[in-house]
Amino acid sequence: MKVRVKHIIRKLLPAAGRVVLYLAATACAGSDVEPIDAAPTDARPDAHRARDTRQLPDAPEPDARPPTLTDSGADTAIDAAEPDGGVPSCSANWIRSELADARRYTGLHRRAFIVETPAIVDEADICCAERYALRVRNYEGPPDLRAGFVNVRITDLVVDGRFGAAIGTSRDHPGGRLFLSNVHVAPHWPAWQSYGTTNYDGLVLDGSESVYAEDLTIVDYNADAALDIKAPVAEFVRLRVDGPGHRPLRFWGRGPYYLVESSLRNPRRSTLLWFQDCEGAELRVFATSFEGRPIPSAEQVECERGTTPTIVALATDPRETGEMHPMFGPCAR
């Protein structure tokens, strides 16, 4: 469901140090959202033709699951990379410290893997994997669903069925907490057609509890969403999304969500943000660009239900007010 802005009211809230912008809107007739169980079609590029149609991503895991990523499986270690913006990252140090005793996966890989939590994927390059490059799971216990990703590149994924993502969590393994620093995702999925044929994402966060990311770049995802965010908590610093996808960011909860010093661009269509229920949903932004705008226009916001998401233009960097996760705090001197 689209939204059409009637007016925008700016209300200064000095105590909170922010400007709240209410997008008062009315629903447009019709919706271009297709049902998720739409019948598949063969109208897809031959280069990306699926060999079969497997279970939904949230269905019980198959017995023959992909191998678990291990240090011994690494072909070669890769050098540390600077964030795309060239800004030194403190979040990487925080993640490495937080997950110092967790499994550490590294190296150059050319297939899909399961990341058994708690874990950190550190200095890794994943290419040409089928369906889901990295599946975050907790088969072995303890029930600790933390997963960190530091200096990771995931590129050129291969279609294998109707679903896929660079990193995926599952409702069968609920409670995932993801921490990302300097992660580059370029899956090069085929262009969006429908849920029946091209339900591919950059990251899909089914059943997860939270996601925190600094210097996450998602480009050329092309199909459905760059980030399919079912986690109730999502905070991004220097998120960069660029590519001709269907809906760059999909929010399934109410938030509040955070976008700080980020940039969203979609050359294919106007939509940048999608909310399952716009009533009560809140997105807080600071120094962020929506196709060059400091806040998204009504044409850049899409609602499955409701018509009035709240976009909060923060007057102060939320990293300095203590409202964001400690991962984004200042570096220890």
C-alpha positions in Angstrom: 0.0 0.0 0.0 1.4 3.4 -1.0 1.2 6.5 1.1 0.3 10.0 -0.2 1.4 12.9 2.0 -1.2 15.5 2.8 1.1 17.6 5.0 4.2 17.3 7.1 4.1 18.8 10.6 7.5 19.5 12.3 7.3 19.5 16.1 10.4 20.3 18.0 10.9 18.2 21.2 13.8 19.9 23.1 13.9 17.3 25.8 14.6 14.6 23.3 16.8 16.8 21.1 15.0 15.8 17.9 12.5 16.9 15.3 9.6 14.6 14.7 8.0 14.5 11.3 4.6 12.9 11.0 3.8 11.7 7.6 0.0 12.2 7.5 -1.2 10.2 4.6 -4.0 8.5 2.8 -3.9 5.1 1.1 -3.7 4.9 -2.6 -6.0 2.5 -4.3 -4.4 -0.9 -5.0 -1.1 -2.4 -4.1 1.8 -3.9 -6.1 2.6 -6.4 -3.3 2.1 -9.9 -4.5 1.2 -12.7 -2.1 4.2 -14.6 -0.8 2.7 -17.9 -2.0 2.2 -16.7 -5.5 2.6 -19.6 -8.0 6.1 -19.8 -9.6 6.6 -19.0 -13.2 9.2 -20.0 -15.7 9.7 -16.4 -16.9 13.2 -15.9 -15.6 16.6 -15.4 -17.2 18.2 -18.6 -18.3 21.4 -17.6 -16.7 19.6 -17.7 -13.3 17.2 -20.6 -13.9 16.7 -22.6 -10.6 17.4 -26.3 -10.7 14.6 -27.0 -8.2 12.3 -25.4 -5.6 13.2 -26.3 -2.1 11.5 -25.6 1.2 10.6 -22.1 2.5 13.5 -20.6 4.3 11.7 -20.9 7.6 10.7 -24.6 7.1 12.5 -27.3 9.2 16.1 -27.7 8.1 16.8 -30.5 5.7 18.8 -33.5 7.0 21.5 -32.9 4.4 22.4 -29.3 5.5 25.4 -27.4 4.2 28.7 -28.0 5.9 29.7 -25.9 8.9 32.2 -23.2 8.1 35.5 -24.0 9.9 39.0 -22.6 10.1 40.4 -25.8 8.6 38.1 -25.3 5.6 39.7 -22.0 4.7 41.6 -21.9 1.4 43.6 -18.8 2.3 43.4 -15.9 4.7 42.5 -12.5 3.3 43.9 -9.1 4.3 41.9 -6.8 6.5 39.9 -4.2 4.6 39.1 -0.6 5.5 35.4 0.3 5.6 34.1 1.6 2.2 34.1 5.1 3.6 37.7 4.9 4.8 36.7 5.7 8.4 38.5 3.6 11.0 36.0 1.3 12.8 35.8 0.8 16.5 32.9 -1.6 16.1 35.3 -4.3 14.8 37.2 -4.2 18.1 34.0 -4.4 20.1 32.8 -7.4 18.2 36.1 -9.2 18.4 36.2 -8.6 22.2 32.6 -9.6 22.7 33.1 -12.9 20.8 36.6 -13.6 21.8 35.7 -17.1 23.1 33.4 -17.9 20.2 34.1 -20.0 17.1 36.1 -18.0 14.6 35.6 -18.6 10.9 37.9 -17.1 8.3 39.3 -17.4 4.8 38.3 -17.7 1.2 35.3 -19.9 0.4 33.4 -20.9 -2.7 30.3 -22.6 -1.3 27.5 -22.1 1.2 28.0 -22.8 4.9 26.3 -22.9 8.3 27.7 -20.6 10.9 27.2 -22.4 14.2 26.7 -19.8 17.0 28.1 -18.3 19.0 30.6 -17.4 16.3 32.5 -14.6 14.6 33.2 -14.6 10.8 36.4 -12.6 10.6 38.4 -11.7 7.5 36.3 -13.9 5.1 35.5 -13.8 1.4 32.5 -15.9 0.3 31.8 -16.2 -3.4 29.5 -18.1 -5.7 27.5 -19.9 -3.0 24.1 -21.4 -3.8 21.0 -20.0 -2.2 22.1 -18.8 1.3 25.8 -18.1 1.6 25.9 -18.1 5.4 23.1 -19.6 7.5 23.2 -18.5 11.1 22.1 -21.5 13.2 22.5 -23.1 16.6 22.3 -26.8 16.3 24.9 -27.8 18.9 24.4 -25.3 21.7 24.8 -23.6 24.1 21.7 -21.6 23.2 23.8 -18.5 22.4 22.7 -17.0 19.1 25.3 -14.2 18.8 27.0 -14.0 15.4 29.6 -11.4 14.5 30.9 -10.5 11.0 34.0 -8.4 10.6 35.7 -7.5 7.3 33.5 -9.9 5.2 32.7 -9.9 1.5 29.9 -12.0 0.0 29.5 -11.8 -3.7 28.1 -13.4 -6.9 25.5 -15.8 -5.4 23.9 -18.6 -7.4 20.2 -19.2 -7.8 19.0 -22.5 -6.4 15.3 -22.4 -6.0 13.0 -19.4 -5.2 14.9 -18.1 -2.1 18.3 -16.8 -1.3 20.4 -14.3 0.7 24.0 -13.6 1.6 23.3 -14.0 5.3 20.1 -15.7 6.7 18.7 -16.4 10.1 15.7 -18.7 10.7 12.6 -18.9 12.9 13.6 -22.5 13.6 16.6 -21.0 15.5 15.0 -17.9 17.1 16.8 -15.2 19.0 19.7 -14.4 16.6 21.8 -11.3 17.5 23.9 -10.1 14.6 26.8 -7.7 14.8 28.4 -6.5 11.6 31.4 -4.3 10.9 32.7 -3.6 7.4 30.6 -6.1 5.5 30.2 -5.8 1.7 27.4 -7.7 0.0 27.0 -7.8 -3.8 24.9 -10.9 -4.6 24.0 -10.0 -8.2 20.7 -11.7 -8.0 18.5 -11.6 -11.1 16.1 -8.7 -11.5 12.9 -8.7 -9.4 9.8 -10.4 -11.1 7.6 -11.9 -8.3 7.7 -13.8 -5.1 7.2 -16.9 -7.1 10.4 -16.5 -8.9 12.8 -14.0 -7.4 12.3 -13.9 -3.6 16.0 -13.1 -3.0 17.5 -10.6 -0.5 20.8 -9.2 0.7 20.2 -10.2 4.3 17.1 -11.9 5.6 16.6 -11.8 9.4 13.8 -14.3 10.1 13.3 -15.1 13.8 16.2 -12.8 14.8 16.2 -10.6 17.9 18.5 -7.8 16.8 20.9 -6.6 14.2 23.6 -3.9 14.7 25.7 -2.9 11.7 28.4 -0.3 11.0 29.8 0.1 7.5 27.5 -2.4 5.9 27.3 -2.0 2.1 24.7 -3.8 0.0 24.8 -3.2 -3.8 23.5 -5.0 -6.8 21.0 -7.1 -4.8 18.5 -6.5 -7.7 15.7 -8.7 -6.5 13.4 -8.2 -3.5 15.1 -6.5 -0.5 18.6 -5.4 0.5 17.6 -6.0 4.1 14.5 -8.0 5.1 14.4 -7.0 8.8 12.2 -9.1 11.0 14.3 -8.3 14.0 12.5 -6.0 16.4 15.7 -4.1 17.0 17.8 -2.8 14.1 20.5 -0.1 14.3 22.7 0.9 11.3 25.6 3.3 11.1 27.0 4.2 7.7 24.7 1.7 5.9 24.9 2.1 2.2 22.3 0.5 -0.1 22.5 1.0 -3.8 20.9 -1.1 -6.5 17.7 -1.6 -8.6 15.8 -3.8 -6.1 12.1 -4.0 -5.3 12.2 -2.5 -1.8 15.6 -1.7 -0.2 14.6 -1.9 3.5 11.7 -3.9 4.8 10.7 -3.4 8.4 8.3 -5.9 9.9 8.1 -4.5 13.4 7.5 -1.1 15.0 11.0 -0.2 16.1 12.3 2.4 16.9 14.9 1.7 14.2 18.0 3.8 13.6 19.8 5.0 10.5 22.9 7.1 11.1 25.1 8.6 8.4 23.6 6.2 5.9 22.6 6.4 2.3 19.8 4.7 0.4 19.4 4.7 -3.4 17.1 2.8 -5.7 17.4 3.6 -9.4 14.7 1.1 -10.3 11.7 2.6 -8.5 10.8 5.2 -5.9 10.3 3.0 -2.9 13.1 3.0 -0.3 11.3 1.9 2.9 8.6 -0.7 3.4 6.7 -1.2 6.7 4.4 -4.1 7.4 2.3 -1.8 9.6 2.9 1.9 9.4 0.7 2.7 12.4 3.1 2.9 15.4 6.2 2.2 13.3 9.1 4.6 14.0 12.4 5.2 12.2 15.0 7.6 13.7 17.4 9.1 11.3 20.6 11.2 11.6 22.7 12.6 8.8 21.2 10.2 6.4 20.4 10.5 2.7 17.3 9.1 1.0 18.2 9.7 -2.7 19.6 13.1 -1.5 16.8 13.9 0.9 17.4 14.3 4.6 14.1 12.5 5.2 12.1 10.2 2.9 9.3 11.6 0.9 5.9 9.9 0.9 6.6 8.3 -2.5 9.7 6.6 -1.0 7.6 5.0 1.8 5.4 2.0 1.3 2.9 0.5 3.8 1.4 -3.0 3.8 -1.0 -1.8 6.5 -1.7 1.7 7.9 -0.7 5.0 6.4 1.3 7.0 8.9 4.8 5.9 9.9 6.7 8.3 12.1 10.1 9.5 10.8 12.2 11.1 13.5 14.9 13.5 12.3 17.3 13.5 15.2 19.0 16.8 16.1 21.9 15.0 17.9 23.9 12.0 17.0 22.3 9.1 18.9 25.7 7.5 19.4 26.4 10.4 21.7 23.2 10.2 23.7 23.6 6.6 24.8 20.4 5.4 23.0 22.2 3.2 20.6 24.1 -0.1 21.2 27.5 0.1 22.9 29.1 -1.4 19.8 28.8 2.1 18.3 30.5 3.8 21.2 33.8 5.7 21.2 37.1 3.7 20.9 39.1 3.0 24.0 42.0 5.4 24.1 
